[in-house]
Amino acid sequence: MSRKIDPNWESMAENYQVPEWFQDGKIGVWMHWGIPSSIDENRADDGSHYGRRMYGDKDYDARNEPDRKRTAKLTEWHTERYGKPSEFGYEKFIPNFKAEKFNANEIVKFVKSCGARFIMPVATHHDNFDMYDSFFPYNSVKMGPKKDILREWKDAAQEHNLKFGVSTHLYWSPRFFRTARKFQKEGTPEWEFFNMDYDSFEFASQKSWNEHWYKRCWDLIDKYDPDMFNNDSPYPTIKTGDGIGVKLFSDYLNRDLKENNGNQTTVLSFKNTKENKAAFTYNLERGMFGEQQKYPWIWATDLSGSWFYRKKSFTKMSLDVLIGNAIDAISKNGVVMINIALKGDGTIPENQVKMLSDFGEFVKINNEGIYNTRPWKVYGEGPLKIVTKRAGENLKKFSEKDIRITTNEGNLYAFVLATPTEDVLIKTLNKGGLLNKKIKEIKLLGSNEKVNWCQEKDGLVIKNNFKKLPNQPAICFKIVLK
């Protein structure tokens, strides 16, 4: 092996390399699915944290007053529907999670048809339940579905030639069940499930918890050999867990390097961190960047509106905005990851099937400007300015003046993020400007019509004299250069 990564951020930043398959693939699907998916679909708003909010607002670390009220309302709903939390705890939902209609092969086949080139199911959420055959007793093989869910996902991904990632949200678990602690009794099976041996406030610096977290994560990596490992937390870092977090991350990468003659083939991602972003792939969950980024990053969004399935929850993002945001991210060196929230039985809700299918139709027509592309000199132009922000993705519609540009094999791809009603003017590609090569021809993806154009000092003008434009929220022009 030509190189080895030391367990520190400096070595990680110096050696981490994003594999080509990830930069080329551009589109992945995240799957949030587990115990919460099987709770009454008509439940009150739980913000995807039912197990955290069902035990009342006392001891609950509310972000603000509306958050506290939401928690109180959910506790009231739970009590009326199932009984007092002291009598019907979160663990009693596990038998309801049966996954009786789950067919990983059909789902992976479907998401691939919609443009996905990798999948990333949640292996463990904050609720401490493993969706795989783990050494921890609360898992999907011993309880609930009685299936190795993760193994089925991986087998299906391999069958359809997709890369396979895993996402662990385990680190927050002691905090997640803080409000449940008052109802637990020592010596019961639930004692372990609710992390009672760990401090719900100081767990990040508690050696026993960090060691437990490492063992659970390494068990996951060792058994399922994922192409991508996503840690849903900025921790543990050097300042927490005595460096055990960066040890796991470097161990994961070194394992890959050893198996592949010193070539990195895996992706390591996580969010909310202030560490050097050269050391990993940044997962900007429900957030966006205003400018191009030096390193590839992930724009993670959600079709369900709540990460986990709930009937009354819907995404606020329309299809045209989803497409515009996806192209915006790709033009800024991003990779798109779209979450689908399965029902408890293992099927995808119809509204999510429809939106992902429609997204896939756009990708099929415009795939040449998406897959295998890289950012150009600038991301584009237009009046809609995206603000760099986490948990603040754009919900505004793009206009025909909003242009995003990608490049591949010496060609440019200019996306017009709304149906043009007049001639298209791309100021960025003006004569004597950033484009220092001559244009040979321009083609409209999804159409055989001739494209008439002229390059002027004010910009590249594409005449809108088409008989028929592709029936999509956005269109893409392939600009062939000499």
C-alpha positions in Angstrom: 0.0 0.0 0.0 1.5 3.3 -1.1 -0.1 5.4 1.6 -1.7 5.2 5.0 -3.8 7.8 6.7 -3.0 8.7 10.3 -5.9 9.2 12.8 -5.8 13.0 12.7 -7.5 15.7 10.6 -4.3 16.9 9.0 -3.5 13.5 7.6 -7.1 13.0 6.5 -7.1 16.3 4.7 -3.8 15.5 3.0 -4.8 12.0 1.8 -8.6 12.0 1.3 -9.6 11.7 -2.3 -13.2 11.7 -3.6 -13.5 8.7 -6.0 -14.5 9.3 -9.6 -17.6 7.1 -9.4 -19.1 9.5 -6.8 -18.3 12.6 -8.8 -19.5 11.0 -12.0 -22.7 9.4 -10.6 -24.1 12.7 -9.4 -27.4 11.3 -8.0 -28.1 9.0 -5.1 -31.1 8.0 -3.0 -31.2 8.0 0.8 -33.7 5.8 2.5 -35.1 6.7 6.0 -37.0 3.7 7.2 -37.4 2.0 10.6 -39.6 1.9 13.7 -41.1 5.4 13.2 -42.3 4.3 9.7 -44.7 1.8 11.3 -46.3 4.1 13.9 -49.8 5.3 13.0 -49.5 7.2 9.8 -52.0 9.8 11.0 -49.9 10.7 14.0 -49.2 14.2 15.1 -46.2 16.0 13.8 -43.1 14.3 15.3 -40.4 16.0 13.2 -39.0 12.4 12.5 -38.1 12.2 16.2 -41.1 10.3 17.6 -39.1 8.4 20.3 -37.5 11.7 21.5 -40.8 13.6 21.7 -43.3 11.1 22.9 -42.2 11.2 26.5 -43.3 14.8 27.2 -41.7 18.2 27.2 -40.2 17.9 30.7 -36.4 17.3 30.3 -36.8 17.8 26.5 -34.2 20.1 25.1 -36.5 22.2 23.0 -34.9 24.6 20.5 -37.7 27.1 21.0 -41.3 27.5 22.3 -43.0 26.1 19.1 -40.7 23.0 19.3 -41.7 22.5 23.0 -45.4 22.8 22.1 -45.0 20.3 19.3 -43.5 17.9 21.7 -46.3 18.4 24.3 -48.9 17.9 21.5 -47.3 14.6 20.4 -47.1 13.3 23.9 -50.8 14.1 24.3 -51.6 12.3 21.0 -49.5 9.3 22.0 -51.3 9.0 25.3 -54.7 9.1 23.7 -53.8 6.7 20.9 -51.6 4.1 22.8 -51.6 5.0 26.5 -49.2 6.7 28.9 -45.6 6.7 27.8 -44.7 5.1 31.1 -46.9 2.1 30.1 -46.5 2.1 26.3 -42.9 3.0 25.6 -41.2 3.4 22.3 -39.8 -0.2 22.5 -43.4 -1.5 22.1 -43.6 -0.2 18.6 -40.9 -2.7 17.4 -43.3 -5.6 16.8 -45.4 -3.4 14.6 -42.5 -2.8 12.2 -43.0 -5.9 10.0 -41.7 -4.8 6.5 -44.1 -7.4 5.1 -44.2 -5.9 1.6 -40.5 -5.0 1.4 -38.8 -5.8 -1.9 -35.3 -4.3 -2.0 -34.7 -5.5 -5.6 -37.8 -3.8 -7.0 -37.1 -0.5 -5.1 -33.5 -0.4 -6.2 -34.6 -1.2 -9.8 -37.1 1.7 -9.6 -34.7 4.3 -8.1 -32.1 3.4 -10.8 -34.7 4.0 -13.5 -35.2 7.5 -11.9 -31.5 8.4 -12.2 -29.9 7.1 -9.0 -26.3 5.8 -9.3 -26.0 4.9 -5.6 -28.2 4.2 -2.6 -27.7 5.0 1.1 -30.2 3.4 3.5 -30.1 4.4 7.1 -28.4 1.6 9.1 -29.1 2.9 12.5 -31.2 6.0 13.4 -31.0 8.0 16.6 -33.5 5.5 18.1 -30.7 2.9 18.6 -32.3 0.2 16.4 -30.0 -1.5 13.9 -31.4 -2.4 10.5 -29.0 -5.2 10.1 -27.5 -8.3 11.7 -25.5 -6.6 14.5 -24.1 -7.8 17.8 -26.4 -5.3 19.5 -29.6 -7.2 20.4 -32.0 -4.5 19.2 -31.8 -5.2 15.5 -34.1 -6.1 12.5 -32.9 -9.7 12.4 -33.9 -10.5 16.0 -36.9 -8.2 16.2 -39.5 -6.5 14.1 -39.1 -7.6 10.5 -36.8 -10.5 11.4 -34.8 -9.7 8.2 -31.3 -8.4 7.5 -32.6 -5.3 5.8 -29.2 -3.9 5.0 -28.0 -7.1 3.4 -31.1 -7.1 1.2 -30.3 -3.5 0.2 -26.7 -4.3 -0.6 -27.6 -7.4 -2.6 -30.1 -5.4 -4.7 -27.6 -2.6 -5.3 -25.0 -5.1 -6.5 -27.7 -6.8 -8.7 -28.4 -3.5 -10.4 -24.8 -2.2 -10.5 -25.3 0.6 -8.1 -22.9 1.7 -5.4 -24.0 0.9 -1.8 -23.7 3.3 1.1 -24.8 3.3 4.7 -25.8 6.1 7.0 -25.5 5.9 10.8 -27.2 8.3 13.1 -26.2 6.4 16.3 -24.0 9.0 17.9 -26.9 11.2 19.2 -28.8 8.3 20.7 -28.1 8.9 24.4 -29.4 12.5 24.0 -32.3 11.3 21.8 -33.8 9.2 24.6 -33.1 11.7 27.4 -36.8 12.2 28.2 -37.4 8.4 28.2 -34.9 7.8 31.0 -37.3 8.6 33.9 -39.5 5.6 32.9 -36.7 2.9 32.7 -36.0 0.3 35.3 -32.6 -1.3 35.9 -32.5 -5.0 35.0 -35.0 -4.8 32.2 -34.2 -5.5 28.6 -35.1 -1.9 27.8 -32.3 -0.6 29.9 -29.8 -1.3 27.1 -32.1 0.0 24.4 -32.5 3.4 26.0 -28.7 3.8 26.6 -29.2 4.0 30.4 -25.5 3.2 31.0 -24.4 6.4 29.2 -24.8 10.0 30.2 -27.4 11.8 28.1 -25.6 15.1 28.6 -21.9 14.2 28.6 -22.0 11.2 26.3 -19.8 13.0 23.7 -16.8 13.0 26.1 -17.7 9.7 27.8 -15.2 7.0 27.0 -17.5 4.1 27.4 -20.1 5.6 24.9 -17.4 6.5 22.4 -16.0 3.0 22.5 -19.4 1.5 22.2 -20.2 3.8 19.2 -16.9 2.7 17.5 -17.6 -1.0 18.0 -21.1 -0.6 16.5 -19.8 1.4 13.5 -16.9 -1.0 12.8 -19.2 -4.0 13.0 -21.3 -2.3 10.4 -18.3 -1.5 8.2 -16.7 -4.9 8.6 -19.9 -6.9 7.8 -21.3 -4.8 4.9 -18.2 -3.2 3.3 -20.0 -0.1 2.2 -18.8 2.1 -0.7 -20.0 5.1 1.3 -20.2 5.8 5.0 -22.2 8.7 6.3 -22.0 9.8 9.9 -25.0 11.9 10.8 -23.1 14.1 13.2 -20.0 16.3 13.4 -18.9 14.2 16.3 -16.9 12.5 17.6 -13.9 14.7 16.9 -10.5 15.2 18.6 -12.3 17.4 21.2 -14.8 14.7 22.0 -14.3 11.0 22.5 -10.6 11.3 22.8 -10.1 11.1 19.0 -12.0 7.9 18.5 -14.1 9.4 15.8 -11.2 10.3 13.5 -9.7 6.9 14.3 -12.9 5.2 12.9 -12.8 7.4 9.8 -9.1 6.8 9.1 -9.5 3.1 9.8 -12.4 3.0 7.3 -10.3 4.7 4.6 -7.2 2.7 5.4 -9.2 -0.5 5.1 -10.3 0.6 1.6 -6.7 1.6 0.6 -5.4 -1.8 1.7 -8.0 -3.6 -0.3 -7.5 -1.5 -3.5 -3.7 -1.2 -3.8 -3.6 2.3 -2.3 -6.5 3.7 -4.4 -9.4 5.2 -2.5 -12.8 3.9 -3.7 -15.0 4.9 -0.7 -16.7 8.1 0.3 -16.7 9.3 3.9 -19.3 12.0 4.6 -20.8 13.8 7.5 -22.4 17.1 8.4 -22.2 20.2 10.7 -18.5 20.1 11.2 -16.0 22.8 11.3 -13.1 20.5 10.4 -11.1 20.9 7.2 -13.5 19.9 4.4 -10.6 18.5 2.4 -10.7 15.6 4.9 -14.1 14.2 4.0 -17.2 14.9 1.8 -19.5 17.5 3.4 -23.2 16.5 3.7 -25.1 19.8 3.6 -28.4 18.4 4.7 -31.3 20.5 3.5 -28.9 23.3 2.8 -27.2 24.9 -0.2 -24.1 26.8 -1.3 -24.2 30.1 -3.0 -21.0 29.6 -4.8 -18.9 26.8 -6.4 -17.0 24.7 -3.9 -13.5 23.5 -4.2 -14.3 20.0 -2.9 -17.3 17.8 -3.9 -20.2 18.0 -1.5 -23.6 16.6 -1.0 -26.9 18.4 -1.3 -29.3 16.1 0.7 -33.0 16.8 0.4 -36.2 14.9 1.3 -39.3 14.0 -0.7 -41.4 13.2 2.4 -41.2 16.5 4.2 -40.2 14.7 7.4 -37.5 12.2 6.6 -39.6 9.3 8.0 -43.0 8.6 6.5 -46.0 10.3 8.0 -49.2 10.6 5.9 -49.8 14.3 6.7 -46.3 15.3 5.9 -45.4 16.7 2.4 -42.4 18.3 0.9 -42.7 22.0 0.3 -40.5 21.7 -2.8 -42.2 21.5 -6.1 -40.8 19.4 -9.0 -39.5 22.3 -10.9 -37.7 23.7 -7.8 -36.3 20.2 -7.0 -34.9 20.0 -10.5 -33.5 23.6 -10.4 -31.9 23.0 -7.0 -30.4 19.7 -8.2 -28.8 21.4 -11.3 -27.7 24.3 -9.1 -25.9 22.0 -6.8 -24.3 20.0 -9.6 -23.0 23.2 -11.2 -21.3 24.0 -7.9 -19.5 20.7 -7.5 -22.3 19.0 -5.6 -23.8 15.5 -5.7 -27.5 15.2 -5.2 -29.0 12.8 -2.6 -32.8 12.5 -2.5 -34.4 10.9 0.5 -37.4 8.7 0.2 -39.4 7.7 3.3 -40.8 4.2 3.1 -44.0 3.1 4.8 -43.7 0.5 7.6 -44.6 -2.3 5.2 -41.7 -1.4 3.0 -43.4 0.3 0.1 -42.8 3.8 -1.2 -45.8 6.2 -0.9 -47.4 7.1 -4.2 -46.7 10.9 -4.0 -42.9 10.1 -3.6 -43.0 7.6 -6.5 -44.6 10.2 -8.7 -42.1 13.0 -7.8 -39.1 10.7 -8.2 -40.4 9.3 -11.4 -40.9 12.8 -12.9 -37.4 13.8 -11.7 -36.1 10.7 -13.5 -37.8 11.7 -16.7 -35.9 15.0 -16.6 -32.7 13.1 -16.0 -33.2 10.7 -18.9 -33.6 13.6 -21.3 -30.7 15.7 -19.9 -28.4 13.0 -18.6 -25.5 14.1 -20.8 -25.3 17.4 -19.0 -25.5 15.7 -15.6 -23.5 12.4 -15.3 -19.7 12.6 -15.6 -19.7 16.4 -15.7 -17.7 18.8 -13.7 -18.2 22.5 -12.7 -17.1 25.0 -15.3 -15.3 28.3 -14.5 -18.4 29.7 -13.0 -21.7 28.0 -12.0 -23.8 30.3 -14.2 -26.0 33.4 -13.7 -29.5 34.7 -13.0 -31.6 36.7 -10.6 -32.3 33.9 -8.1 -29.4 34.0 -5.7 -28.9 30.9 -3.5 -27.8 31.7 0.0 -25.1 29.5 1.6 -27.0 28.0 4.5 -27.6 24.7 6.3 -31.2 23.7 6.8 -32.3 26.5 4.4 -32.7 25.0 0.9 -34.3 27.1 -1.8 -38.1 26.8 -2.3 -38.4 29.6 -4.8 -39.0 29.0 -8.5 -36.2 29.6 -10.9 -36.8 31.8 -14.0 -35.7 31.5 -17.6 -33.0 34.0 -16.8 -31.4 31.5 -14.3 -28.7 29.6 -16.1 -26.4 26.8 -14.7 -23.4 25.5 -16.5 -21.6 22.1 -16.4 -18.8 20.7 -18.6 -17.6 17.4 -19.9 -15.2 16.3 -22.6 -14.6 19.8 -23.7 -18.3 20.6 -24.2 -20.5 23.0 -22.1 -24.0 22.3 -20.9 -26.2 25.3 -20.3 -29.3 24.6 -18.3 -32.2 27.1 -18.6 -34.1 26.5 -15.3 -37.5 27.5 -16.6 -39.2 27.2 -20.0 -38.0 30.2 -22.1 -40.7 32.5 -23.5 -38.2 34.5 -25.6 -34.6 34.2 -26.9 -32.2 32.8 -24.4 -29.4 35.2 -23.4 -26.4 33.8 -21.6 -24.3 36.7 -20.5 -21.6 34.5 -19.1 -20.8 33.2 -22.5 -20.4 36.6 -24.2 -17.8 37.2 -27.0 -14.4 37.9 -25.6 -15.4 36.8 -22.1 -14.7 33.7 -20.0 -15.3 31.4 -22.9 -12.0 31.4 -24.7 -12.9 28.8 -27.3 -15.0 29.1 -30.4 -18.4 27.5 -30.6 -18.8 24.8 -33.2 -22.5 24.1 -32.8 -25.3 24.1 -30.2 -27.8 21.3 -29.6 -31.0 21.1 -27.5 -31.0 17.9 -25.5 -34.2 16.0 -26.1 -34.8 17.6 -29.5 -33.7 17.1 -33.1 -34.5 20.7 -34.1 -31.8 23.0 -35.4 -30.6 25.5 -32.9 -30.0 29.0 -34.2 -27.6 31.2 -32.2 -25.1 34.0 -32.3 -22.4 35.1 -29.9 -22.3 38.8 -29.2 -20.5 41.1 -26.8 -23.6 41.1 -24.5 -23.7 37.3 -24.4 -24.6 34.1 -26.3 -28.0 34.5 -27.8 -30.0 31.3 -28.6 -33.0 32.0 -30.8 -36.3 30.7 -29.4 -37.9 29.7 -32.7 -38.4 26.0 -31.8 -41.6 24.3 -32.9 -41.7 22.3 -29.7 -39.5 22.4 -26.6 -39.0 19.3 -24.3 -42.0 19.2 -21.9 -39.8 19.6 -18.8 -39.4 22.3 -16.1 -35.9 23.0 -17.4 -34.0 22.5 -20.7 -30.4 22.0 -21.5 -28.3 23.2 -24.4 -25.2 21.3 -25.4 -22.5 23.7 -26.6 -20.0 22.0 -28.7 -16.6 23.8 -28.8 -14.0 23.8 -31.5 
